[in-house]
Amino acid sequence: MNISSVGFSDSLSSLSSGMASENIQLQIAVAVMKQAQDQQELAGQALVSMINQASSIDGTGQIVNLAV
């Protein structure tokens, strides 16, 4: 009886440690993805700001040069 209970206890302990390790790895992966998402959002905001600051030329988008 002692041998089987120790084996079962060790199995539970091992399973618990493995799950804790996977949880930490998942938390790290989520944090990295959130950081990448934040960087992409900042890059998008910078691009929109750059477009809004660009000087426009009269007739932009209205005149099409068809000469080839």
N, CA, C and O of each residue as an XYZ file, in Angstrom:
272
protein
N       0.817     -1.190      0.000
C       0.000      0.000      0.000
C       0.859      1.251      0.000
O       0.528      2.235     -0.662
N       1.948      1.221      0.729
C       2.837      2.373      0.773
C       3.423      2.701     -0.587
O       3.513      3.869     -0.967
N       3.812      1.698     -1.302
C       4.452      1.908     -2.599
C       3.475      2.554     -3.576
O       3.848      3.494     -4.278
N       2.267      2.085     -3.637
C       1.306      2.633     -4.587
C       0.892      4.051     -4.203
O       0.698      4.888     -5.085
N       0.753      4.341     -2.912
C       0.367      5.688     -2.516
C       1.490      6.686     -2.783
O       1.223      7.828     -3.156
N       2.726      6.274     -2.599
C       3.858      7.145     -2.897
C       3.942      7.393     -4.396
O       4.198      8.518     -4.825
N       3.732      6.372     -5.181
C       3.759      6.517     -6.636
C       2.672      7.451     -7.118
O       2.898      8.278     -8.002
N       1.490      7.319     -6.537
C       0.372      8.187     -6.916
C       0.654      9.621     -6.495
O       0.363     10.558     -7.238
N       1.215      9.792     -5.319
C       1.549     11.124     -4.818
C       2.614     11.773     -5.693
O       2.531     12.960     -6.009
N       3.604     10.995     -6.079
C       4.648     11.508     -6.964
C       4.072     11.889     -8.322
O       4.483     12.887     -8.916
N       3.128     11.105     -8.811
C       2.503     11.400    -10.094
C       1.733     12.705    -10.033
O       1.815     13.530    -10.943
N       0.983     12.888     -8.953
C       0.236     14.138     -8.788
C       1.173     15.328     -8.670
O       0.914     16.387     -9.242
N       2.248     15.158     -7.936
C       3.228     16.228     -7.772
C       3.869     16.586     -9.110
O       4.041     17.760     -9.437
N       4.214     15.568     -9.865
C       4.818     15.778    -11.179
C       3.839     16.464    -12.123
O       4.218     17.370    -12.865
N       2.590     16.036    -12.095
C       1.557     16.626    -12.945
C       1.339     18.094    -12.575
O       1.206     18.951    -13.449
N       1.306     18.369    -11.286
C       1.115     19.740    -10.812
C       2.270     20.638    -11.250
O       2.048     21.766    -11.690
N       3.486     20.146    -11.132
C       4.654     20.918    -11.559
C       4.625     21.184    -13.058
O       4.942     22.284    -13.510
N       4.245     20.176    -13.817
C       4.168     20.331    -15.269
C       3.117     21.348    -15.673
O       3.337     22.150    -16.581
N       1.975     21.315    -15.000
C       0.913     22.267    -15.315
C       1.325     23.685    -14.940
O       1.011     24.631    -15.662
N       2.020     23.841    -13.826
C       2.494     25.160    -13.411
C       3.495     25.701    -14.429
O       3.474     26.886    -14.760
N       4.363     24.834    -14.917
C       5.349     25.243    -15.913
C       4.666     25.667    -17.214
O       5.045     26.673    -17.814
N       3.671     24.910    -17.644
C       2.935     25.262    -18.859
C       2.187     26.575    -18.688
O       2.085     27.365    -19.626
N       1.663     26.806    -17.490
C       0.940     28.051    -17.215
C       1.889     29.239    -17.314
O       1.529     30.279    -17.866
N       3.090     29.090    -16.784
C       4.080     30.176    -16.858
C       4.473     30.438    -18.305
O       4.590     31.590    -18.723
N       4.675     29.371    -19.067
C       5.032     29.528    -20.478
C       3.907     30.222    -21.241
O       4.173     31.055    -22.106
N       2.668     29.893    -20.934
C       1.530     30.528    -21.580
C       1.465     32.006    -21.228
O       1.198     32.837    -22.095
N       1.705     32.343    -19.963
C       1.692     33.744    -19.541
C       2.777     34.542    -20.254
O       2.549     35.687    -20.644
N       3.943     33.954    -20.426
C       5.040     34.622    -21.132
C       4.663     34.837    -22.596
O       4.885     35.919    -23.140
N       4.099     33.825    -23.232
C       3.706     33.936    -24.640
C       2.651     35.025    -24.822
O       2.718     35.794    -25.781
N       1.685     35.098    -23.918
C       0.645     36.126    -24.005
C       1.251     37.505    -23.823
O       0.878     38.442    -24.529
N       2.183     37.645    -22.884
C       2.827     38.945    -22.653
C       3.612     39.393    -23.883
O       3.589     40.572    -24.235
N       4.301     38.467    -24.535
C       5.066     38.800    -25.737
C       4.119     39.207    -26.866
O       4.401     40.156    -27.598
N       3.000     38.496    -27.011
C       2.038     38.844    -28.055
C       1.407     40.210    -27.796
O       1.188     40.976    -28.734
N       1.113     40.523    -26.535
C       0.548     41.836    -26.204
C       1.548     42.938    -26.512
O       1.171     44.002    -27.002
N       2.817     42.688    -26.227
C       3.848     43.687    -26.514
C       3.966     43.909    -28.025
O       4.099     45.050    -28.466
N       3.920     42.857    -28.807
C       3.977     42.984    -30.261
C       2.754     43.733    -30.783
O       2.865     44.551    -31.696
N       1.595     43.452    -30.203
C       0.369     44.142    -30.603
C       0.476     45.635    -30.282
O       0.077     46.471    -31.094
N       1.007     45.974    -29.113
C       1.175     47.378    -28.744
C       2.135     48.091    -29.699
O       1.905     49.241    -30.075
N       3.211     47.402    -30.087
C       4.163     47.996    -31.026
C       3.513     48.231    -32.383
O       3.747     49.265    -33.008
N       2.706     47.290    -32.841
C       2.015     47.454    -34.115
C       1.025     48.613    -34.055
O       0.879     49.361    -35.021
N       0.352     48.760    -32.925
C      -0.591     49.857    -32.770
C       0.129     51.205    -32.805
O      -0.352     52.152    -33.427
N       1.279     51.291    -32.139
C       2.060     52.530    -32.167
C       2.553     52.839    -33.570
O       2.544     53.996    -33.991
N       2.983     51.816    -34.297
C       3.445     52.021    -35.672
C       2.288     52.504    -36.553
O       2.478     53.377    -37.400
N       1.110     51.948    -36.357
C      -0.062     52.382    -37.117
C      -0.439     53.814    -36.805
O      -0.781     54.578    -37.708
N      -0.379     54.191    -35.528
C      -0.683     55.565    -35.138
C       0.338     56.540    -35.729
O      -0.023     57.634    -36.161
N       1.601     56.143    -35.747
C       2.636     56.993    -36.329
C       2.405     57.168    -37.827
O       2.603     58.260    -38.358
N       1.991     56.113    -38.508
C       1.722     56.189    -39.943
C       0.542     57.112    -40.235
O       0.598     57.918    -41.164
N      -0.528     56.996    -39.444
C      -1.685     57.872    -39.624
C      -1.293     59.317    -39.373
O      -1.715     60.214    -40.103
N      -0.489     59.545    -38.346
C      -0.031     60.901    -38.045
C       0.805     61.459    -39.191
O       0.663     62.625    -39.559
N       1.675     60.627    -39.751
C       2.522     61.057    -40.859
C       1.664     61.400    -42.087
O       1.933     62.386    -42.773
N       0.655     60.604    -42.359
C      -0.234     60.871    -43.494
C      -0.983     62.177    -43.280
O      -1.119     62.981    -44.203
N      -1.470     62.387    -42.057
C      -2.223     63.609    -41.763
C      -1.349     64.860    -41.844
O      -1.856     65.938    -42.154
N      -0.061     64.741    -41.574
C       0.840     65.886    -41.600
C       1.380     66.182    -42.995
O       1.930     67.259    -43.227
N       1.233     65.257    -43.911
C       1.752     65.442    -45.264
C       0.990     66.574    -45.943
O      -0.233     66.679    -45.847
N       1.757     67.417    -46.635
C       1.107     68.518    -47.356
C       0.399     67.950    -48.578
O       0.928     67.080    -49.269
N      -0.784     68.443    -48.829
C      -1.534     67.947    -49.977
C      -1.342     68.891    -51.158
O      -1.191     70.101    -50.995
N      -1.352     68.320    -52.313
C      -1.207     69.074    -53.551
C      -2.606     69.291    -54.107
O      -3.431     68.377    -54.101
N      -2.871     70.501    -54.588
C      -4.183     70.774    -55.181
C      -4.452     69.797    -56.313
O      -3.592     69.576    -57.165
N      -5.627     69.221    -56.325
C      -6.008     68.284    -57.364
C      -5.627     66.858    -57.086
O      -5.888     65.974    -57.901
N      -5.006     66.615    -55.934
C      -4.601     65.230    -55.600
C      -5.822     64.328    -55.586
O      -6.807     64.616    -54.905
N      -5.760     63.275    -56.310
C      -6.853     62.318    -56.369
C      -7.919     62.703    -57.385
O      -8.893     61.972    -57.566
N      -7.746     63.827    -58.041
C      -8.741     64.255    -59.021
C      -8.213     64.232    -60.442
O      -8.982     64.111    -61.396
N      -6.908     64.346    -60.583
C      -6.302     64.373    -61.920
C      -5.559     63.053    -62.134
O      -4.750     62.644    -61.300
N      -5.838     62.402    -63.244
C      -5.201     61.142    -63.562
C      -4.417     61.320    -64.845
O      -4.985     61.736    -65.855
N      -3.127     61.017    -64.836
C      -2.278     61.104    -65.987
C      -2.367     59.790    -66.765
O      -1.874     58.757    -66.312
N      -2.990     59.840    -67.918
C      -3.178     58.639    -68.709
C      -2.079     58.415    -69.728
O      -2.113     57.419    -70.451
N      -1.092     59.323    -69.809
C       0.007     59.175    -70.764
C       0.876     57.994    -70.332
O       1.266     57.874    -69.170
N       1.164     57.136    -71.294
C       1.962     55.944    -70.987
C       3.324     56.066    -71.575
O       4.145     55.161    -71.425
